[in-house]
């Protein structure tokens, strides 16, 4: 979660803890893929316009990296609570009913993510069986593996940021 600003009553700035391992891995992967996309896109532009010789393999590498980036960043949207959320119904509820409603909604979201991850694992197994490769030559199962990884990280974030606080009544 985003750290709150220091209190005006306390002149000392709060000591920051190192982010947990899951946070560091998540941020590292997303940053690495984003930088790789930036370098690949820049190389495409330079090679296409400065040297009239496009790099054909990078044409399809960027969309593949974008797919991985989307599923890994999905967890970050839950982590920082930047997901689209319509609060008309929960705002009209109060107390225990509100908490139960919120927990049920997020459990439904987790069920969908589990189904999505299960389906992606099945697809990846099929891709491994037939030795499918992407148009850049990478194993297609490697690209598909980003879906269950993103779903797993999203489930951790939903439990951490939404379900536990709602159940405790702190949200």
BAFI-3210 file (N, C-alpha, C; in Angstrom, 3 decimals, decimal comma, padded with zeros to 6 digits):
// residues 171
n [1|2|3|4|5|6|7|8|9|10|11|12|13|14|15|16|17|18|19|20|21|22|23|24|25|26|27|28|29|30|31|32|33|34|35|36|37|38|39|40|41|42|43|44|45|46|47|48|49|50|51|52|53|54|55|56|57|58|59|60|61|62|63|64|65|66|67|68|69|70|71|72|73|74|75|76|77|78|79|80|81|82|83|84|85|86|87|88|89|90|91|92|93|94|95|96|97|98|99|100|101|102|103|104|105|106|107|108|109|110|111|112|113|114|115|116|117|118|119|120|121|122|123|124|125|126|127|128|129|130|131|132|133|134|135|136|137|138|139|140|141|142|143|144|145|146|147|148|149|150|151|152|153|154|155|156|157|158|159|160|161|162|163|164|165|166|167|168|169|170|171]
n.u [000,826|000,324|002,381|001,201|001,204|003,618|002,650|001,490|001,846|004,014|007,353|009,348|010,292|008,691|010,265|011,120|010,217|011,849|010,510|008,463|009,537|007,885|006,866|009,226|010,059|007,877|007,858|010,416|010,263|008,249|009,446|011,770|010,674|009,332|011,478|012,824|010,908|010,974|013,606|013,530|011,469|012,610|014,859|013,549|012,421|014,697|016,076|014,206|013,772|016,191|018,121|017,221|016,164|014,234|013,999|012,956|012,258|011,766|009,369|007,248|008,012|007,547|004,603|004,366|005,854|004,279|001,931|002,844|003,596|001,106|-000,280|001,406|001,391|-001,184|-001,471|-000,265|-002,099|-004,076|-002,596|-002,016|-004,528|-005,749|-007,591|-010,580|-013,511|-016,749|-018,716|-021,358|-023,286|-021,907|-021,605|-024,166|-024,686|-024,197|-022,017|-021,749|-023,022|-022,045|-019,298|-019,415|-020,514|-018,468|-016,341|-017,399|-017,642|-014,940|-014,021|-015,335|-014,012|-011,481|-012,085|-012,589|-010,020|-008,596|-009,787|-009,017|-006,227|-006,001|-006,984|-005,031|-002,802|-003,496|-003,494|-000,782|000,381|-000,517|000,777|003,417|003,399|003,086|005,304|005,151|006,071|006,652|006,339|008,795|010,493|010,643|009,637|006,187|004,793|006,146|005,408|002,678|002,789|002,910|000,339|-000,884|000,981|000,610|-002,064|-001,791|-000,195|-002,036|-004,109|-002,851|-002,548|-005,229|-006,240|-004,544|-004,907|-007,628|-009,538|-008,724|-008,582|-011,300|-012,637|-011,737|-012,874|-011,583|-011,672]
n.v [-001,172|002,319|004,530|006,501|010,123|011,696|012,388|015,578|016,110|014,737|015,257|013,679|011,714|008,763|005,585|003,685|000,478|-002,285|-003,433|-006,414|-009,646|-010,550|-008,142|-006,913|-008,726|-008,608|-005,836|-005,733|-007,548|-006,331|-003,848|-004,668|-005,881|-003,691|-001,939|-003,522|-003,491|-000,783|-000,480|-002,268|-001,148|001,367|000,541|-000,545|001,770|003,330|001,608|001,399|004,000|005,529|003,806|002,320|-000,394|-002,575|-004,444|-007,544|-009,514|-008,179|-006,981|-008,585|-009,143|-007,073|-007,005|-009,491|-009,086|-007,106|-008,470|-010,105|-008,078|-006,891|-008,904|-009,282|-006,731|-006,571|-007,545|-005,477|-003,431|-004,214|-004,184|-001,457|-000,530|000,447|-000,452|-000,665|000,145|-000,119|001,398|001,608|-000,242|-001,372|001,015|001,592|-000,244|-001,361|-001,971|-005,339|-006,564|-005,174|-005,843|-008,646|-008,699|-007,402|-009,197|-011,485|-010,585|-010,180|-012,777|-014,008|-012,756|-013,856|-016,538|-016,363|-015,613|-017,905|-019,771|-018,656|-018,893|-021,691|-022,419|-021,235|-022,708|-025,201|-024,587|-023,924|-026,409|-027,863|-026,419|-027,021|-029,751|-029,873|-028,565|-025,780|-022,602|-019,075|-016,412|-015,282|-017,190|-018,047|-020,363|-020,946|-021,567|-020,274|-017,605|-017,895|-018,669|-016,361|-015,635|-017,396|-016,729|-013,960|-014,075|-015,518|-013,741|-011,646|-012,749|-013,000|-010,277|-009,381|-010,732|-009,682|-006,848|-006,295|-008,336|-009,178|-006,614|-005,835|-007,891|-007,593|-005,224|-002,872|-001,502]
n.w [000,000|-000,449|001,304|004,008|004,367|006,565|009,940|011,090|013,718|014,448|014,118|013,164|010,381|009,241|009,575|006,787|005,818|004,252|001,176|000,975|-000,288|-002,409|-003,373|-004,304|-006,306|-008,036|-008,793|-009,918|-012,112|-013,684|-014,185|-015,553|-017,873|-018,928|-019,486|-021,352|-023,372|-024,026|-024,993|-027,166|-028,742|-029,302|-030,752|-032,972|-034,126|-034,689|-036,454|-038,495|-039,497|-039,401|-040,387|-043,180|-042,632|-041,320|-038,256|-038,337|-036,448|-034,053|-034,493|-033,661|-031,134|-029,320|-028,964|-027,656|-025,300|-024,245|-023,568|-021,475|-019,704|-019,126|-017,670|-015,487|-014,377|-013,545|-010,957|-009,592|-009,861|-008,124|-005,785|-005,330|-005,259|-007,630|-009,366|-011,370|-009,742|-008,739|-006,451|-005,635|-004,597|-002,244|-000,794|-000,018|001,887|005,297|008,101|009,143|006,971|004,794|004,969|004,551|001,985|000,477|000,860|-000,366|-003,039|-003,720|-003,352|-005,447|-007,562|-007,137|-007,662|-010,403|-011,292|-010,568|-012,269|-014,733|-014,532|-014,370|-016,887|-018,497|-017,749|-018,752|-021,499|-021,791|-021,207|-023,411|-025,420|-024,787|-025,281|-028,066|-028,877|-029,435|-030,705|-030,401|-032,836|-032,733|-031,970|-029,328|-026,766|-026,778|-024,503|-022,512|-022,779|-022,287|-019,651|-018,181|-017,608|-015,542|-013,549|-013,180|-012,330|-009,921|-008,385|-008,312|-006,815|-004,339|-003,776|-003,721|-001,496|000,457|000,295|-000,019|000,960|003,641|005,071|004,723|006,026|008,598|009,151|008,765|006,476]
ca.u [000,000|001,055|002,600|000,534|002,155|003,909|001,727|001,977|002,171|005,284|008,318|010,227|009,730|008,636|011,248|010,517|010,663|012,115|009,319|008,587|010,127|006,904|006,842|010,458|010,031|006,842|008,370|011,581|009,825|007,527|010,434|012,629|009,923|009,072|012,733|013,065|009,991|011,478|014,798|013,107|010,738|013,566|015,651|012,692|012,293|016,001|016,368|013,238|013,845|017,575|018,699|015,992|016,243|013,534|014,358|011,683|011,927|011,260|007,991|006,322|008,512|006,869|003,290|004,536|006,257|003,133|001,035|003,448|003,522|-000,278|-000,670|002,189|000,964|-002,521|-001,328|000,076|-003,319|-004,726|-001,709|-002,169|-005,972|-005,987|-008,508|-011,894|-014,348|-018,021|-019,039|-022,747|-023,929|-021,319|-021,830|-025,519|-024,747|-023,444|-021,599|-021,421|-023,535|-021,068|-018,086|-019,699|-020,673|-017,150|-015,571|-017,966|-017,281|-013,523|-013,878|-015,764|-012,890|-010,439|-012,536|-012,344|-008,571|-008,189|-010,223|-008,162|-004,906|-006,147|-007,101|-003,736|-001,909|-003,890|-002,994|000,677|000,697|-000,728|001,852|004,624|003,236|003,270|006,508|004,761|006,952|006,113|006,936|010,165|011,278|010,564|008,566|004,909|004,379|006,787|004,523|001,420|003,038|002,710|-001,061|-001,071|001,824|-000,116|-003,258|-001,331|000,174|-003,264|-004,833|-002,148|-002,864|-006,648|-006,366|-003,780|-005,347|-009,084|-010,321|-008,371|-009,086|-012,773|-013,084|-011,421|-013,664|-010,721|-011,874]
ca.v [000,000|003,579|005,015|007,779|011,201|011,756|013,190|016,917|016,121|014,051|015,864|012,660|010,968|007,346|004,723|002,835|-000,911|-002,827|-004,145|-007,869|-010,284|-010,580|-006,785|-006,671|-009,550|-008,024|-004,585|-006,031|-008,137|-005,327|-002,865|-005,318|-006,046|-002,363|-001,445|-004,300|-002,966|000,530|-000,686|-002,905|-000,157|002,356|-000,108|-000,630|003,091|003,718|000,776|001,613|005,330|005,987|002,806|001,743|-001,852|-002,958|-005,711|-008,262|-010,284|-007,322|-006,578|-009,373|-009,262|-006,069|-007,468|-010,579|-008,489|-006,356|-009,447|-010,455|-006,887|-006,692|-009,857|-009,048|-005,475|-006,759|-007,652|-004,157|-002,614|-004,592|-003,782|-000,030|-000,264|001,282|-001,150|-000,044|-000,356|000,584|001,235|001,995|-001,212|-001,404|002,274|001,604|-001,231|-000,945|-002,958|-006,715|-006,869|-004,598|-006,667|-009,936|-008,423|-007,139|-010,444|-012,364|-010,053|-010,466|-014,231|-014,270|-012,334|-014,878|-017,728|-016,103|-015,664|-019,316|-020,387|-018,127|-019,514|-023,097|-022,494|-020,901|-023,849|-026,218|-024,133|-024,046|-027,839|-028,222|-025,808|-027,807|-031,049|-029,758|-027,755|-024,526|-021,459|-017,800|-016,036|-014,849|-018,373|-018,438|-021,320|-020,264|-021,820|-019,259|-016,443|-018,261|-018,798|-015,080|-015,522|-017,906|-015,988|-012,727|-014,429|-015,886|-012,505|-010,880|-013,371|-012,577|-008,868|-009,235|-011,172|-008,761|-005,452|-006,144|-009,261|-009,096|-005,380|-005,829|-008,846|-007,009|-004,013|-001,689|-000,900]
ca.w [000,000|-000,489|002,651|004,275|004,680|007,997|010,730|011,400|015,135|014,623|013,211|012,598|009,256|009,614|008,938|005,765|005,824|002,918|000,703|001,008|-001,467|-003,504|-003,932|-005,060|-007,519|-008,892|-009,354|-010,749|-013,378|-014,469|-014,642|-016,545|-019,118|-019,476|-020,061|-022,568|-024,388|-024,416|-025,826|-028,414|-029,530|-029,787|-031,806|-034,152|-034,734|-035,248|-037,621|-039,571|-040,093|-039,584|-041,297|-043,737|-042,551|-040,095|-037,624|-038,435|-035,245|-032,986|-034,810|-032,862|-029,769|-028,497|-028,490|-026,696|-024,030|-023,729|-022,940|-020,186|-018,859|-018,680|-016,631|-014,276|-013,767|-012,985|-009,506|-009,042|-009,776|-006,872|-004,692|-005,076|-005,318|-008,804|-010,245|-011,511|-008,668|-008,619|-005,029|-005,374|-003,694|-000,901|-000,074|000,526|002,962|006,479|009,081|008,789|005,635|003,859|005,002|003,909|000,560|-000,114|000,856|-001,404|-004,356|-003,966|-003,515|-006,820|-008,412|-006,973|-008,390|-011,823|-011,521|-010,498|-013,525|-015,791|-014,372|-014,721|-018,349|-019,074|-017,521|-019,746|-022,804|-021,765|-021,319|-024,812|-026,192|-024,538|-025,948|-029,515|-029,091|-030,073|-030,486|-030,877|-034,117|-032,502|-031,674|-027,926|-026,493|-026,548|-023,121|-021,679|-022,863|-021,629|-018,212|-017,509|-017,182|-014,183|-012,610|-012,876|-011,545|-008,584|-007,700|-008,096|-005,699|-003,119|-003,534|-003,355|-000,104|001,292|000,270|-000,016|001,792|005,065|005,677|004,743|007,043|009,910|009,302|008,688|005,170]
c.u [000,875|001,166|001,877|001,569|002,426|002,958|002,338|002,370|003,550|006,278|009,230|009,524|009,744|009,710|010,543|011,092|010,952|010,876|009,537|009,099|009,163|006,835|008,056|010,486|009,047|007,333|009,540|011,192|009,137|008,507|011,310|011,919|009,653|010,325|013,056|012,153|010,483|012,680|014,416|012,378|011,647|014,413|014,838|012,630|013,597|016,291|015,410|013,467|015,272|018,312|017,490|016,043|015,539|014,025|013,071|011,310|011,350|009,834|006,996|006,806|007,806|005,465|003,391|004,938|005,104|002,151|001,556|003,328|002,115|-000,622|000,154|001,781|-000,434|-002,454|-001,015|-001,153|-004,095|-003,903|-001,924|-003,615|-006,321|-006,914|-009,843|-012,827|-015,606|-018,533|-020,469|-023,402|-023,256|-021,523|-023,222|-025,688|-023,961|-023,052|-021,212|-021,881|-022,557|-019,808|-018,290|-019,831|-019,313|-016,304|-016,096|-017,608|-015,831|-013,263|-014,321|-014,656|-011,749|-010,819|-012,306|-010,858|-008,043|-008,582|-009,339|-006,772|-004,949|-006,211|-005,766|-002,732|-002,223|-003,365|-001,476|001,108|000,537|000,401|003,172|004,578|003,511|004,507|006,201|005,761|006,253|006,800|008,347|011,065|011,301|009,502|007,272|004,432|004,992|005,941|003,222|001,591|002,865|001,278|-001,254|-000,204|001,140|-001,357|-002,883|-000,957|-001,063|-004,064|-004,184|-002,532|-004,318|-006,846|-005,719|-004,424|-006,863|-009,794|-009,992|-008,825|-010,614|-013,284|-012,849|-012,239|-012,833|-010,832|-013,344]
c.v [001,242|004,104|006,334|008,854|011,235|012,711|014,547|017,018|015,516|014,611|014,837|011,981|009,498|006,561|003,795|001,440|-001,326|-003,579|-005,657|-008,416|-010,285|-009,214|-006,530|-007,463|-008,974|-006,749|-004,830|-006,590|-007,113|-004,282|-003,443|-005,448|-004,683|-001,784|-002,201|-003,826|-001,621|000,388|-001,286|-001,923|000,908|001,783|-000,235|000,708|003,516|002,907|001,019|002,945|005,834|005,077|002,127|000,212|-002,290|-004,309|-006,528|-009,001|-009,414|-006,855|-007,324|-009,577|-008,279|-006,502|-008,604|-010,045|-007,710|-007,294|-009,819|-009,282|-006,681|-007,642|-009,701|-007,743|-005,567|-006,822|-006,297|-003,257|-002,951|-004,122|-002,326|000,432|000,701|000,593|-000,412|-000,688|000,500|000,333|001,622|001,058|-001,230|-000,122|002,336|000,604|-000,727|-002,153|-004,308|-007,077|-006,351|-005,451|-007,987|-009,753|-008,237|-008,403|-011,380|-011,888|-010,383|-011,957|-014,663|-013,881|-013,348|-016,143|-017,553|-016,186|-017,095|-020,033|-019,938|-018,763|-020,984|-023,268|-022,206|-022,029|-024,962|-025,852|-024,295|-025,510|-028,310|-027,667|-026,546|-029,145|-030,966|-028,934|-026,466|-023,428|-020,196|-017,464|-015,474|-016,014|-018,794|-019,511|-020,574|-020,448|-020,802|-017,992|-016,709|-018,360|-017,484|-014,932|-016,123|-017,191|-014,690|-012,982|-014,765|-014,643|-011,649|-011,438|-012,978|-011,146|-008,660|-009,631|-010,148|-007,385|-005,296|-007,030|-009,122|-007,784|-005,328|-006,754|-008,294|-005,750|-002,750|-001,010|-000,766]
c.w [000,000|000,935|002,857|004,572|006,180|008,709|011,037|012,874|015,384|013,609|012,560|011,424|009,617|008,875|007,974|005,868|004,394|002,458|000,753|-000,322|-002,651|-004,177|-004,804|-006,350|-008,524|-009,570|-010,303|-012,105|-014,263|-015,013|-015,735|-017,892|-019,759|-020,124|-021,351|-023,698|-024,911|-025,348|-027,178|-029,313|-030,102|-030,918|-033,087|-034,878|-035,397|-036,509|-038,775|-040,280|-040,298|-040,552|-041,921|-043,792|-041,268|-039,568|-037,530|-037,156|-034,136|-033,245|-033,926|-031,437|-028,842|-028,058|-027,479|-025,321|-023,408|-023,016|-021,554|-019,222|-018,301|-017,538|-015,365|-013,595|-013,171|-011,463|-008,875|-008,965|-008,511|-005,675|-004,321|-005,175|-006,449|-009,801|-010,311|-010,496|-008,587|-007,207|-004,675|-004,359|-002,325|-000,107|000,542|001,669|004,162|007,321|008,510|007,384|004,577|003,803|004,293|002,402|-000,112|-000,188|-000,223|-002,811|-004,676|-004,076|-004,913|-007,809|-008,332|-007,721|-009,888|-012,142|-011,468|-011,786|-014,692|-015,732|-014,769|-016,240|-019,012|-018,881|-018,510|-021,133|-022,863|-021,873|-022,759|-025,679|-025,995|-025,269|-027,444|-029,884|-029,842|-029,721|-030,977|-032,192|-033,971|-032,122|-030,216|-027,752|-026,140|-025,112|-022,168|-021,644|-022,107|-020,119|-017,471|-016,996|-015,792|-013,148|-012,201|-012,040|-010,102|-007,781|-007,401|-006,933|-004,376|-002,773|-003,115|-001,901|000,820|001,402|000,410|001,006|003,276|005,703|005,745|005,857|008,439|010,183|009,253|007,347|004,911]
res [x|x|x|x|x|x|x|x|x|x|x|x|x|x|x|x|x|x|x|x|x|x|x|x|x|x|x|x|x|x|x|x|x|x|x|x|x|x|x|x|x|x|x|x|x|x|x|x|x|x|x|x|x|x|x|x|x|x|x|x|x|x|x|x|x|x|x|x|x|x|x|x|x|x|x|x|x|x|x|x|x|x|x|x|x|x|x|x|x|x|x|x|x|x|x|x|x|x|x|x|x|x|x|x|x|x|x|x|x|x|x|x|x|x|x|x|x|x|x|x|x|x|x|x|x|x|x|x|x|x|x|x|x|x|x|x|x|x|x|x|x|x|x|x|x|x|x|x|x|x|x|x|x|x|x|x|x|x|x|x|x|x|x|x|x|x|x|x|x|x|x]
***
